């Protein structure tokens, strides 16, 4: 694919297609063999243990770190905060505009929670971070249909790293 640096985005890895009609060609494959060895070489060459250092690099336009692996020293809690159960009018309008590669786009049911975790970095600084990954939401989505009419108490992570829901 023919790409150009995205002038409106300072991040070093930010490029865009030359035109919307630019053809996508697969030029290679990064294998998952040997426990994802080749992918790990590309993604895990720098791991951050200090959140303040990572944030400082992200704010420094001469470095511009925006994609990174951060490994907390200790995970203290996993929890969920209730949010609106339905998409707002503004969100519905934005979702209605989605047209990724001219495919049919179906709006999914909104999750009534933001999933978060609390952790410490290598300097002992405690932080809370929202989980952007789809897995907690997917797990919750498989449990939700059987919970009609029940109130949900706070969600917690069990010691075996599985999502537990208290009713």
C-alpha positions in Angstrom: 0.0 0.0 0.0 1.3 3.4 -0.8 1.5 5.5 2.4 2.4 9.0 3.3 3.3 10.5 6.7 0.1 11.8 8.4 1.0 15.5 8.8 -1.9 16.1 11.2 -0.6 13.5 13.7 2.8 13.9 15.4 3.2 10.2 16.3 6.1 8.6 14.5 4.1 5.5 13.4 1.2 7.5 12.0 0.8 7.1 8.2 -2.2 7.2 6.0 -3.0 5.8 2.5 -2.1 8.2 -0.4 -5.7 8.2 -1.4 -8.9 6.5 -0.3 -8.7 4.3 -3.4 -5.2 3.0 -2.5 -5.1 -0.7 -3.0 -4.2 -2.9 0.0 -1.7 -5.7 -0.9 -0.5 -8.3 1.6 3.3 -8.4 1.4 4.1 -10.8 4.2 3.1 -12.7 7.2 4.4 -12.6 10.8 4.1 -16.2 12.1 2.8 -17.3 15.5 5.2 -20.3 15.5 7.5 -21.0 18.4 5.2 -19.3 20.9 4.9 -16.1 18.8 8.7 -15.6 18.7 8.7 -13.4 15.6 5.9 -11.2 16.8 7.5 -10.8 20.3 10.7 -9.6 18.7 8.8 -6.8 17.0 6.5 -5.9 19.9 8.4 -6.6 23.1 11.8 -5.0 22.3 11.1 -2.2 24.9 8.9 -2.9 28.0 8.1 -0.1 30.4 7.8 -0.7 34.1 7.6 3.0 35.1 4.3 4.6 34.0 5.6 8.2 34.6 8.5 7.5 32.2 6.1 6.2 29.5 3.8 9.2 29.9 6.7 11.6 29.7 7.9 10.0 26.4 4.4 10.2 25.0 4.2 13.9 25.7 7.7 14.6 24.4 7.1 15.3 20.7 10.8 14.5 19.9 10.1 10.9 21.1 6.3 10.6 20.6 5.8 7.2 22.1 2.2 6.2 21.5 2.4 2.4 21.2 4.0 0.7 24.1 4.1 -2.4 26.3 3.7 -1.5 30.0 4.1 -4.2 32.7 2.8 -3.3 36.1 4.8 -4.5 39.1 1.6 -5.4 40.9 -2.1 -5.6 40.0 -4.1 -4.5 43.0 -7.7 -4.8 41.7 -9.9 -5.3 38.7 -13.3 -3.6 38.8 -16.1 -2.2 36.8 -17.9 1.1 37.0 -21.5 1.5 35.9 -22.1 3.8 32.9 -25.1 4.6 30.8 -26.8 1.5 29.6 -27.8 2.9 26.2 -25.9 4.7 23.5 -26.4 8.5 23.6 -27.9 10.3 20.6 -24.4 11.7 19.8 -22.8 8.2 20.0 -25.6 6.7 17.8 -25.0 9.4 15.2 -21.2 8.7 15.2 -21.8 4.9 15.0 -24.3 5.4 12.1 -21.5 7.0 10.1 -19.2 4.0 10.4 -18.5 2.5 7.0 -15.4 0.5 7.2 -14.3 -0.7 3.8 -17.9 -0.5 2.5 -19.0 -3.4 4.7 -22.3 -3.7 6.5 -21.8 -2.3 10.1 -24.1 -3.4 12.9 -24.2 -1.5 16.1 -23.6 -3.8 19.1 -25.4 -3.6 22.4 -23.7 -1.1 24.7 -22.1 -2.6 27.8 -23.3 -1.0 31.1 -19.8 -0.9 32.6 -16.3 0.5 32.1 -13.8 -2.2 33.0 -10.7 -1.0 34.9 -7.8 -2.1 36.9 -5.7 -0.6 39.7 -2.0 -1.3 39.7 1.5 -0.2 40.9 4.5 0.5 38.8 8.1 -0.2 39.7 8.3 3.0 41.8 5.2 2.1 43.8 2.9 4.7 42.1 -0.7 3.5 42.1 -2.8 4.1 39.0 -6.1 3.2 37.6 -6.5 2.4 33.9 -9.5 1.6 31.7 -9.3 -1.7 29.9 -9.8 -1.1 26.2 -9.5 -4.8 25.3 -12.6 -6.5 24.0 -12.2 -9.6 26.3 -13.8 -8.4 29.6 -16.8 -7.0 27.6 -17.1 -10.2 25.6 -17.1 -12.2 28.8 -19.7 -10.0 30.4 -21.8 -10.2 27.2 -22.0 -13.9 27.4 -23.2 -13.8 31.0 -25.6 -10.8 30.6 -28.5 -12.5 28.7 -29.1 -14.9 31.7 -29.2 -12.0 34.2 -32.5 -10.3 33.3 -34.1 -8.6 36.2 -31.2 -9.1 38.5 -29.2 -6.2 40.0 -25.4 -6.4 39.6 -23.1 -5.8 42.5 -19.5 -4.7 41.7 -17.6 -7.0 39.4 -14.3 -8.4 40.6 -11.4 -10.5 39.1 -10.9 -13.8 40.8 -7.4 -15.1 41.8 -7.4 -17.2 38.6 -7.9 -14.1 36.4 -11.4 -14.9 35.4 -14.2 -12.4 35.5 -16.5 -13.0 38.5 -19.9 -11.4 38.8 -21.6 -11.1 42.2 -25.4 -11.1 42.1 
